[in-house]
């Protein structure tokens, strides 16, 4: 069941019969949703990528790294199904004990441990042969299980006896039994790899027991909400998430100090199990009575999405091979898999003919150009309220400079305006007489590079932001081009500037150290529109109007290493890097915003932003993990999307 198991215990209050056993169905308060920035009328809607039929009443699910297969504990058929994560085909069904409900994979010996609730034992499966190689007697009604990578032990929580059995890897015998509070309703167990502690939910006493894995002694207890059941560890932030079915919320525990630092309201539908998605850095809460998964942002601790799955979702695991979450649905006897997310915009604001945009982290302000009005609108990014407007500009493209905290406005009209981020007034105007696109900032030499798109004038201007003056130029592209570039990007690793040449379908790589264009990279597409740097892979991502509309350049080898088309090849107008999720965010014409990971997989999308004719520019707010996109022309809008 991944990180936690929701066991069917006769000790529960308010139950309903399933098979020959009972599960908790609590009647709880109405749904509450919270956002860190604004009230959300409806949670972001997500979709499943599909489902797989497995055994009867699947409960637990686990992903095995050694063979990239998924293992599903079928409580109703006393088997474990083995699925290929590549094809989702069932490869084998392995007979185990009576009522298997939870699974844990031991990476040190590549064995899978299966908690058999009514057999009071644990089956050990060799994942290399998919056969049972041992059976270990444990306590009464083992309902949850966790692997401790620190001491290479398997910890089995026995719900009927309020104990934890410890099985050292490779021994197939219980070496220790850790007592928990008598009558506490021990429910689920999870391992904290950062602090080397185990956490067990006590559903009757509304707290979480903390066990030191070195001494195997309980060293503390943490008060949480009412009827805590599921528990999962967020390894990226050293946090434990506990689903409280009785109070319809999730407690967030700081693993370093073992205190609750946040409480997230969720739906009243039996929040029974919790899973962690390391790819999205989100927490998934299974709502057993609502047949859905609630998604909590690991950055903001706010509900950002829901997803409908099969009937009676009870187990969850992350597939590291395909970056999917798998959910075991007890009543429909299926395994749902979630291959991508769909973000609904949280809030929006109207703006006439919006175009270029940028974010100023120093002053926490979003700047959006209105090209028809010749002005720049300044927004508070948290609620998209407009706080200022700077007029009298040729406003097409915007670039933020961290050196002087100024926003540079460039356009077709041949001059550059520098807006002071503190006063939102024009600090300087440069008039080079060229139509200029979006600039790149060279952090090493502290210079700005503005590509020109003046017909037959294939240069990029170099501007010193300390003096706000032109200090040089670079010849790029071909002299016969009608247009040169419209955007540029800087690679801090090789200290080169990448200038996109729209008309010649190539990229000029300018070396400031050499003072010349060192490489010219031809693109396998036509009319490229934007370029952005991915620091995680050291790649440059180029978007284009025509297929393929997404091209990857290696800044290490200076050649094309991949290309793809997003949403059937619709034009892509802009790209930005989402540092929290390490995704590239693409604004696609008449299509959802696409979130693409380093493997080239579309891992998330937005809904179609219908108020404008196309999605024009996208930018990322690293302070709040939010994506902003605008939709011109005419009465367009600026949208805030949860990252």
N, C-alpha and C positions, 0 to 999 in steps of 0.2 A: 504494500500500500504506500510505498515510497516512505515519506517521513513520518507518517502517523497512520494509525488504523482506528476506525470507528467500530468498536466491537459490539456485538449484539448481546447485551447483558440483561439478565432477568432482574438486575438490581435497579434498572432505570425506572423512573416515575413517569407515567403517561406513555404507554407503549402501544404498538400494534403488532399483530402477528405476521411473520413472514417465514415461509417454510414451516419448520417446527420450532422456530425461535422468535425472539422479539427484538425490535429495534426502537430506539427513542424517536418519538414524534412529538415535539414540544409546540404548544400554541404560544407564540411569542408576540411582542409588540409589532407595530407596522414598520414597513421599510423606511430606513433613514439612509440618505446618501449625503456625503460631505465632499466638498472640493476645497483645496487649499487656496483657491483664487476667486471663485465665483460659484453661485448656485447653479447646479446643472439640472436642467429640466428633466432629462432622462440620461441614464448612464450610457457610456459608449457601447454600442452594440457590436458584438463579436460573432464570428461564425466558426463552425467546425469545418475541418477539411474533409471529414468523412468518419465512418465507423466500421468496426470489424466485429463479426459475431464470434464469440469465444464460448467457454463452457457455461454451466448453469450458475447463476448468481455470482458473477465475478466481484471480488472484494479488493484484493491487493494487486498492485502492479509495480514492477521494478524494471529498470533498464540495466543491462549488463554490458560493461565497457569492453570486455575481452572479446565478445563475439557480435556486439551491436544488436543483440536480440532483446525482445521484451518478454517478460514472464508475468503471467496473470494467474493469481490464486482464485480458483473457482470453488467458492464455498459450497455450492449446491451439488457439485458433481465430484468433489473430493479429488480434484486434479489441478495441475498447473499447466496452462497452455503456454507454448513457446511460439512467439511470432517473430518473423523477420521484420526489422525496422525499415528495410528497403522496399519490401513488397507488401507488407502487412498481411502476408499469408501465414496461416497456422502451420508450423513445422512439426510440432509434436504435442502430445498430451501425456503428462507424467502423473501416474497415480501416487498420491501422498496419503497423509492421515485424514482424520475425520474433521471436516469443516476448516479447510485452510483459509486464513483471513489476512495474513500479513507476510511480507517478504523483505529480506535484506540481503544485499550482495556484499560478500567479503572479497575485496580486491586482492588481498594478500594470498589467498589460496584458490581464488576463482571459483568459489562455491556459493550457491544460493541457499539461504536458510529460510524455511517455511514454517510459520507458526500455525499449528493445527489446534483450533480452539477446543474442540471436544475430545481430542485424543490426549490432551495435556502433554504434547511432545512437539519436537521440531524436526522436520525432515530436512536432510542436507542433500542438495542436488549438485552434482558435478556439472558445470556449464560446458565442459568440453565434450562430455558424452551424453548429457541430458538424461542421466540416470540417478536414482536415489542411492547414495553411498553410505548413509548412516541415518539413525533415528535417535534423538537425544531426549530423554525424559526431563521435563521441566516442571514448573508449578501448575497451579490450577487455572485453566482457561487462559492460555497465552493469546493475547489479542493484539499486541503491537511489538515491533522488533526494530532494532537499530544496530548499525555497524559502527564501531569505534576505531577509526584509522590510527589513533595514537597508540593504543596498546593492542591492536589487532584482536579485538574481542567482539563477540556478538551479545547484545543485551536484549533479553526477552522479558517484556512486561506481562506479568500474569495477573489478569484482571480479577479472576476469582479468588486469588490468595493475597492480593496487595503486596506482591513481591516482584523482584527483578532477578532473573536467572542470568548468570554470566557464563558464556561459553568461549573459552580461548580458541583462537583460530587453529584448526588442524587437530584439535584434541577430541572433539565430539563428546565431551562430558561437561557437566556443570561444575565449575570450580568455586562458585560463590553464589549465595542467595542474599540479596539486599532487601531488608524489610522496608516497606512504606507504611504510611499511616493506616492503621486498621480501620476498615470501613470507609476509607477515603475515596473509594471509587476510582482506583488507578485506571487510566484510560489509554493514553498514548505516550510514546517515548521518542525523543529526538536527540541527536548528538551535535554538540557545538565544537567544531573542529578548531576554532580559534582559541578557546579557553579550556579545552579538554574537559568539558563537563557534559553530563547527561541531564536532560530535563524530562520530567514525567508529570503529566496533567493528573490532578486529583479532582474528579468531577463532582464529588459530593461535598468537598471542603473548599472549593473555589480557590485553589492555589496550585502552584507548580513547584514540585520538589526538585532540588538541585543536587546532583550526585557528582562527587569528585571521582574521575575515572582512575586515578592513581591509588586511592585508598579504598574505593568502592563504598564510601560512606556518604550519607546525606549530609550536606554542608549548609543547606539553607532552604528557604521556602519563599515564594513570591506570590502575593495576593493578586488575583486577576479578576475577571468578570464571573458571572454566574454560569455554572456547569461548563467548565473548560473541557473540551474534547480534543480536537486536532492540534498538532504542533509541528512547526517546520522551522528550519534554520536558514537564514539569509546570510550566506557566506561572504557576500560582497560587502555587507555593512555590519557584520557581527551582531545581528539582531535575531531574536526568536519571536515568531508570530504564533499566537494562541487563539484559536476560535472558541468563543464562549457562546454555546447554543442557548443558554438560559437568558442571557442579557443581549443577545443579537449584536455582538460586537467582536472585535479582534484586539487583543492586547499585544502591544509591541514592547518587548523586553530588550534592554541593552545588555548584551552578553558580558560586557566588560565589568559592569557594576551590579548586574542582576536587579535592576529596578525597571518598572513599567514607565516608558517615556511617552507613550501615545496610546490612545484608544480609538479605533476606527469603527464607526457604526456600519453594520451590514444588514442584509435582509433577514426577516424573521422566517426562516425556512429550514432550520436545523443545520447550522454551520458545523459540519462534523469533521472535516478533514482539511488540511492545509498543505500546499505544495509550493516549492520555490522554483521559479523560472530564471536561471542565470543568464540566459540570452537577453531577455527583455528586462531583467532586474526587477521583476514583478512577483507578487505573491498571489496565488490562486486559492480561493476559499470555495470548497464544495458545499453547496446548499442542497442537502439530501431531499428535502421536501418540495423544493421548487424546480428540481431538475436543471440546475444552472450552476455556473461557476462565476464567482465575483472576483474581479481582478483589482488588486491594490497596488498602487505605485510604490516601489521600494524607495523612491526618492522623496515623495511627498507624504507618504502614509495616508493617501486618499483613494477612494474608490474611483477608478477610471473606466471601468468597463464591466459588462456582464456577457455571458455566453450561455446559450441553451445547449444542453447535452442530452444524453439518454436518461432513462428513468431510474432514479435512485443512485446518483453519483456518489461513490464511496471511497475510491482509491485513486491516487494520482502519482505520476512519475514523469521525469523529464528525459527525453531522448536526445542525448548529446550528439548523435550522429546526424540527425535531421533537424535539430532545433525545434522539436515538437513537444507539446504536453499531451500525455495520454491519460484519459479518465476512464476508470472502470465503473460501469453502470449496472447496479445489482439487478434491478427488475427487468431491464431490457436485455440482459445477458450480452452486452456489447461493450466494446472499447472505443470511445470517441477520441479522435486525435485532432488537435488544434494546430494548424500549420501557419496561421497568420492572424494578425489583429486588424480590426477596423476601428479607427478613431473618429468619433463624431466631434466636430468643433465644439469647444466649451462655450465660447462667446464670440461675438463678432461686432465690428463697428463699420458704419458706412464711410466711404471716402470716394470722392469723384476722381475718376481715372487714376487709380493707384498704379505704381510701377515699381521702381527700385526700392529696396528696403535694407536696413541694417540695424544692429542692436548695439547700444552703448552700455557695456557692463559697469563702467565707472559711475554713471549717473542713473543706471537702471531705467533706460528709456529706449523705446522703439521708434525709429524714424522711417517714415514712408513718404516717397515722392508722389506728388500729384502732377503729372506732366502737363495737363491742360491748364491748370491754374498757375503753373510755375511756382509751386510752393512745396514745402515739406511739412507734413503733419507729425507732431510729437505725441506719442502715446505712453501712458502708464501701462506696462505690459501685463500687470496682474489683472486688471479689469478692462483694459482697452478703452479707458477714458482718455480723450484728447486733452492734453495739458498745455499745448502751445502750437503755434503755426508760424513758420518762417516764410515770408513771401518775397516776390520780386526775383525769383530764381529761374534758371533753366533746369528744371528738375526732372531728370531721367534716372540717373544711377547714383547710388549712395555707397560710401566707403567709410568705415570707422577707423581712425588712427589711434592706437593706444598710447602713442608717445605724448601727444598733446591733448588727448580726449576730445578731438574735434571730428565732426562728420563732414566729409567732403562730398559736394554735390557737383556732378558732372553731367553734360548733356550734349545734345546736337548743336546748341547755340554757341559753342566755342569758348566758354569760360568755366572756371572752377570756383565755387564758393565754399569757404570753410566755416562751418557753424560751430560756435563755442558750445560744448555740451552742458555747461553750467548755466549760462544765461540764455541759451537758445537764440542767439543773435549772430549775424554774420561777422566773423572776426577778420576775414581777409577775402579778397577776390583776385583771382589770377586770370589773365586774358590771353591765352596762347593762340586763339583764333582757329582752333581745331575742334571738331566734334569728338567728344571723349567718352569712353565707356567706364565700367566699374574697375577700380584700381586694385592693385595688390600691394600690401605693405611688407617691405623687406626689414625684418626685425634685426638683422645683423648690421646693416648699413644705415638703418633708420631713414629709409627713403620710400616714396610712393611711386608706383609705376602705373600711368594712365594710358591704356591703349587707345589709339585714335581710330575712328571709323569714318573719317573724312574721305570722300572718293579720291582714289589715286594718291593718297598720302599715307603710306604704310609705315608709320612711326609710332613709337610708344614714348610718351614724355616722362621724364624723371623729375619729381618734385621733392624738395626738402621741406618737410612739415614744420621744422623749427623756424624757417624764414618765410615759408609759404611762397616759394619762388621756384621757377623751372631751372634745373641745374644740368640738364642733359637730355638726350633722346637716343632711341634705339631704332634702327631700321629693321623691320620684320616683314614677313610675307613676301609676295611677289610684286614687282613694280607695276604689273599690268592689272592688279586686282582692282575691282570697283570699291571693295571695302577691305579694311584691315580687320583688327580684332575689336571685340566689344567687352571683353572681360579678361582678367589675369588672375593668377594665383601664385603664392610663394611657398617654396618647400624649405623649411628651416633645417632639414637634414643635409641637403646638398647645397643650400644657400643659392639656389637658382630661382629665376622668375619665369613662370610659364605663361606665355602670351597666346591667347586663342585667336587664330586668324580665320574669321568667319567665311570670307569669300574663297580663300585658297584651301580650305578644309585641312588645315594643319596647325601644329602648335610650334611656336618658336621658343626654344629654351635659352634664355639669356643668362650668361654667367657674369655677375658683377665683378668677380675676381679677374676674369679675362677681359672684361669690357666689350664683349661681343656675343652674338648668338652662337652658342656652342653646338646646338643640335636643332634639327627641324624634323618633327615627327608627323608623318602623314597619317590621316585618320581614315578609317574604313566607313565613312559616312559623309553626308553633305549637309551644309549649313549648320555647323556646330554653334551652340548658343551660350554655353556657360562652362566654367571649369572650377573645380574645388579640390582641395587637398585632404586626403585621408591619412592622418598621422599614425593610425594603428597599423596600416599596411605599407605606408610610404608610397601610396599610389596617387595619381591624379585621375579624377573622374570628369569626363567631358560629356555633356549632354548635347543633343542635336534635334533638329526638327524632323529629320528623315531617318528611317531605319537603317542600321541599328541606332537607337537614340540614346545609348548609354555605352560609352567606351572607356576602358581602363588603361591608363598609361603607367608603366613602372618608372618611377623617378630614379631608380637604381640603375636600370639598363637603358632607359630613354627609348622604349619602344612600346607598341601596343601589346598588352597581355590578355585582353579579353574584351568582349562586346556583347550586348544583349539589347532586346527591345522590351520596353515596359508597356504593359497593357496593349499588346498588339501593334506596337510601333507608333502610337500617338506621339506628336511632338512634345519634347521636354524643354521647358524654357529656362529653368533655373535649378541649381543644386546647392545644398548646404550640408555640413557635417554635424551629426548629432553625437556629441562626445560622450554622453551618458550611456547610450546604447551602442555606440560605435557603428552607427548606420549612416549611410548617405540618404538624404531626404530630397526627393525629386518632385518638382512641380510639373504635372503632366497636363497637356491641353485637353479640356473637356473630360477629364478622368480624375480618379482619386489621387491624392498625394501618395507617393510610393516611398516606403522605407526599405532600403536595400542593404543587406549585410555584406561583409567582406567576401563571402563565398558567391556573391551575385544573386542571392535568393531574396525575393521580396517577402520580408518577414512581417510587414504591416502595411496597411493602407488607411487613408481617410475615406470618409464618404465623399461623393461628388459634391463639389462646392458650386451650387447651381446659380447663384445670384449673378456671377460674371460669365462672360463668354469663355474665358480661359483662365487658368491659374498662371500667374505671371512670375512673381518672385517669391522666394522662400528664404527665411533666415531662422537662425537657432539662438535661443536664449539659454546660455549655459548656466546661469545662476538659478533658474527655475525649471530647467529641463522642459522647455516649451518650444513648440515650432509655430512660426507665424507665416502665413501665406496670404497674398492678395489676389483679387480677381478683377481686372479691368475688363472692358472699358466703361466709360461713362459712370453710371451710379454703381460703382464697384464696392467691394467690402474687404476688410482685413479680418482674418480668422485666427483664433488662438486654438492650437491643437495640443493635447497632452502628449509629451514625448515619451 
